Amino acid sequence: MTDLTALVGSRICHDLISPIGAIGNGMELLEMLPDVAGRDELGLIADSVARANGRIRLFRLAFGAAGEGVEVAGAELADILNDYYGGSRIEIAAEPPAALPRSLAKVVLLAVLCAETSLLRGGRIAITGLGGEIALTAEGDRLNLDPRLWLPIAEGRAPEGEISAAEVQFALLPAAARAAGRHLALSRGDTRFDLVL
């Protein structure tokens, strides 16, 4: 059966990416003019457009339809993550495989969004692709692995009961992992956890 929610996510992101890209192109043209007042303001707007573009690209892959047989370049995935988290309290180190199925890229991005919620004071998320497996490591001074959300992930199932909009990735991750033929394995310590996809 068609996943209508994923198709809606794809449609929204597809329709928003063009106007945001056009704004970014317009900003580049303005910055090339020799005598433009408000250079600092233009830089701020250009940075905001880049962040919005990064968010939409990430949301399109994480929440959109995965598509059969479609691949994503590892470099593109790393760029999307760097754009999304650039200038934030979270540092990203992404070394994914050279290419990966879009369904697996979806799993990676949903896992990153889950990991973000655990880094209350910021920290570092690293993604590495090793021998067919992808490992995500999250490190921070203070981890918050809410058992209501993370225990089901460790068991390969979605959380039960009500979740908020900010927690939707926890409900989507197990299903996306199954669709990609992946099993989630979680191990944790006081300041670090590892999620193998």
C-alpha positions in Angstrom: 0.0 0.0 0.0 1.2 3.5 -0.8 2.5 5.5 2.2 0.5 8.6 1.9 2.2 10.4 4.8 5.6 10.0 3.1 4.2 11.2 -0.2 2.7 14.3 1.5 6.2 14.9 3.1 7.8 14.6 -0.3 5.3 16.9 -2.0 5.7 19.6 0.7 9.5 19.5 0.5 9.4 19.4 -3.3 7.2 22.5 -3.5 9.2 24.5 -1.0 12.7 23.7 -2.3 12.3 25.7 -5.5 11.3 29.0 -4.0 13.9 28.8 -1.3 16.5 27.9 -3.9 15.4 30.9 -5.9 15.8 33.2 -2.9 19.3 31.8 -2.3 20.2 32.5 -6.0 18.8 36.1 -5.6 20.9 36.6 -2.5 24.0 35.5 -4.4 23.3 38.0 -7.1 22.8 40.8 -4.6 26.1 40.0 -2.9 27.9 40.3 -6.2 26.8 43.9 -6.7 29.6 46.4 -5.9 27.7 48.9 -3.8 25.0 47.2 -1.8 24.1 48.6 1.6 23.6 46.2 4.4 26.2 43.6 3.6 25.9 42.1 7.2 22.1 41.8 6.8 22.5 40.2 3.4 24.9 37.7 4.9 22.4 36.9 7.7 19.6 36.4 5.2 21.9 34.2 3.0 22.8 32.1 6.0 19.2 31.7 6.9 18.3 30.6 3.4 21.1 28.0 3.4 19.8 26.6 6.8 16.3 26.5 5.4 17.5 24.7 2.3 19.4 22.2 4.4 16.4 21.5 6.5 14.1 20.9 3.6 16.7 18.6 1.9 17.0 16.6 5.2 13.2 16.5 5.7 12.7 15.4 2.1 14.9 12.4 2.6 13.9 11.6 6.2 10.2 12.0 5.9 9.5 11.6 2.2 9.0 8.5 0.1 12.1 6.5 -0.2 11.6 5.2 -3.8 12.8 1.8 -5.0 16.3 1.4 -6.4 17.2 5.1 -5.9 20.6 5.8 -4.4 22.0 8.8 -2.5 25.6 9.8 -2.7 27.4 9.7 0.6 28.9 13.1 0.0 25.3 14.5 -0.6 24.2 13.0 2.7 27.2 14.6 4.5 26.4 18.0 2.9 22.8 17.8 4.0 23.8 17.1 7.5 26.4 19.8 7.6 23.9 22.4 6.2 21.2 21.3 8.7 23.5 21.4 11.8 25.8 24.2 10.7 26.1 26.8 13.4 24.2 24.7 15.9 25.1 23.3 19.3 25.7 19.9 17.6 28.8 19.0 15.7 28.4 16.5 12.8 31.1 14.2 11.5 29.7 12.2 8.6 31.7 9.5 6.7 28.9 7.5 5.1 29.6 5.0 2.3 30.2 6.4 -1.2 26.6 5.6 -2.1 23.7 4.1 -0.2 20.1 3.2 -1.1 17.7 6.1 -0.4 15.8 3.8 2.0 19.0 3.5 4.1 19.7 7.2 3.9 16.2 7.7 5.3 17.1 5.4 8.2 20.3 7.3 8.8 18.6 10.7 8.9 15.8 9.6 11.2 18.4 8.1 13.5 20.3 11.4 13.6 17.1 13.3 14.4 16.5 10.8 17.3 20.1 11.2 18.5 19.7 15.0 18.4 17.0 14.8 21.1 19.4 13.1 23.5 22.1 15.9 23.4 20.5 18.4 25.7 23.6 20.7 25.9 24.9 19.9 22.5 27.6 17.4 21.6 28.8 15.4 18.6 27.1 13.0 16.3 29.4 10.8 14.1 28.2 8.6 11.2 30.5 6.0 9.7 29.9 3.3 7.1 31.9 0.1 7.7 31.6 -3.1 5.8 27.9 -2.8 4.9 26.9 -1.5 8.4 26.4 2.1 9.3 27.2 3.2 12.9 26.0 6.3 14.6 27.7 7.6 17.7 26.4 10.4 19.8 28.5 12.0 22.6 27.7 14.8 25.0 28.2 15.9 28.6 24.6 15.2 29.4 22.7 12.5 27.5 18.9 12.2 27.9 17.8 8.8 26.5 14.1 9.0 27.5 13.2 5.3 28.1 9.7 5.9 26.7 11.3 6.6 23.3 14.6 4.8 23.3 13.6 1.4 24.9 11.3 0.7 21.9 14.0 1.7 19.5 16.4 -0.8 21.2 13.7 -3.4 20.7 13.0 -2.5 17.1 9.5 -1.1 17.6 7.8 2.2 17.7 6.9 3.9 21.0 3.5 3.2 22.3 1.0 5.9 23.3 1.0 9.5 22.4 4.1 11.2 21.0 4.7 14.8 20.2 5.5 16.3 16.7 9.1 16.7 17.9 9.2 12.9 18.6 7.8 11.6 15.3 11.2 10.3 14.1 11.0 7.7 16.9 7.8 6.3 15.5 9.1 6.3 11.9 12.6 4.9 12.5 11.8 1.3 13.3 9.5 1.0 10.3 12.0 2.6 8.0 14.7 0.3 9.3 12.5 -2.8 8.6 11.7 -1.4 5.1 15.5 -1.1 4.4 16.2 -4.6 5.7 18.1 -3.2 8.8 18.1 -4.2 12.4 18.8 -1.5 15.0 21.3 -2.3 17.8 21.7 0.2 20.6 24.4 0.4 23.3 24.9 3.2 25.8 27.1 4.7 28.4 26.9 7.8 30.5 28.2 10.3 27.9 27.9 8.3 24.7 25.7 5.9 22.9 26.1 3.9 19.7 23.4 2.9 17.3 24.3 0.4 14.6 22.0 0.4 11.5 
